[in-house]
Amino acid sequence: MQTPLLEFTLHTRQLSKPSALQCPTDTNLIPTQVEALRVQISEQLQQRADVMAALSSSRAFLSRGFRDIEMLLEASFTDID
């Protein structure tokens, strides 16, 4: 019969030995994830820039349209007077 200390030591040695059941480590996992996040952030920044440009264009178009309507209304009121 083995003593608990000897049993613990033998168990620890078995755990420290590499086994076939252990998965191989992927040393490129973190850099790959970082690069994927960089690409995702870059795409999101580009989408944001595109949306901001479209919004600016829409605002300019609407403000011109409202000025045109305002001029037409003013012209029609001066004709009535």
Protein Blocks (a to p, Z undefined) as FASTA:
>chain_A
ZZfklmmmmmmmmmmpccfkbccddfklmmmmmmmmmmmmmmmmmmmmmmmmmmmmmmmm
mmmmmmmmmmmmmmmmmmmZZ
